[in-house]
Amino acid sequence: MTKKDRKLTTLLDTNGQYMVFNNYYFWLLIDLGFVITDYKTIAVFEKNAAYEPFVRTMMDLRIQAILSRINVREILQAYNQLIIWI
């Protein structure tokens, strides 16, 4: 791949204070009709694939916990065990 892929991952609200929106929340706002009329700063980050297996494993644990209706405390315990294991 010769071209760098760039994605907007964070939006900072400048309405009197800085508020960070992650990409999923940002895309939800766009789906709900949010329109950007002014911006102060856009930060561009490049993908770091080194953490991808870790993130995928954590997200799989989270999805499994949600689907099986495990409470938040048990999800956090699973995360802690995963971090200790790595």
C-alpha positions in Angstrom: 0.0 0.0 0.0 1.6 3.3 -1.1 -1.1 5.7 0.2 -1.5 6.5 3.9 -5.1 6.1 5.1 -6.3 8.9 7.4 -9.4 8.8 9.5 -11.0 11.4 11.8 -11.0 9.7 15.2 -11.5 12.5 17.7 -13.5 15.7 17.6 -12.8 18.5 20.1 -15.8 20.8 21.0 -14.7 24.4 21.4 -18.0 25.7 22.9 -16.4 27.2 26.0 -14.5 24.0 26.8 -12.8 21.1 25.2 -14.8 17.9 24.8 -13.3 14.9 23.2 -15.6 12.7 21.1 -14.3 9.3 19.9 -15.0 8.2 16.4 -18.0 6.0 17.2 -19.8 8.7 19.1 -18.8 11.2 16.4 -20.3 9.0 13.6 -23.5 8.5 15.7 -23.8 12.3 15.9 -23.5 12.6 12.1 -26.1 9.8 11.7 -28.4 11.9 13.9 -27.9 15.0 11.8 -25.0 16.7 13.6 -23.4 19.3 11.3 -19.9 20.7 11.8 -20.1 24.5 11.2 -16.8 25.5 12.8 -13.7 23.8 14.1 -10.6 24.9 15.9 -8.2 21.9 15.6 -8.3 18.5 14.0 -5.7 16.0 15.2 -4.7 13.2 12.8 -3.4 10.0 14.1 -1.9 7.1 12.2 -3.0 3.5 12.8 -0.7 1.5 15.1 -1.4 -2.1 14.2 0.7 -3.4 17.1 -2.2 -3.2 19.5 -4.8 -4.7 17.2 -4.7 -8.2 18.6 -5.1 -6.9 22.1 -7.9 -4.5 21.2 -9.8 -7.3 19.2 -9.5 -9.6 22.2 -10.8 -7.0 24.6 -13.7 -6.1 22.3 -14.6 -9.8 21.9 -14.6 -10.1 25.7 -16.8 -7.1 26.0 -19.3 -8.3 23.3 -19.5 -11.8 24.9 -20.1 -10.2 28.3 -22.9 -8.0 26.9 -24.5 -10.8 25.0 -24.5 -13.1 28.1 -25.7 -10.2 30.3 -22.6 -10.3 32.6 -22.4 -7.2 34.8 -19.8 -4.5 34.5 -17.8 -5.7 37.4 -17.3 -9.1 35.8 -16.3 -7.4 32.5 -13.6 -5.3 34.3 -12.3 -8.5 36.0 -12.0 -10.2 32.6 -10.1 -7.1 31.3 -7.7 -7.2 34.3 -7.0 -10.9 33.8 -6.3 -10.2 30.1 -3.9 -7.3 31.0 -2.1 -9.4 33.6 -1.8 -12.3 31.1 -0.2 -10.1 28.4 
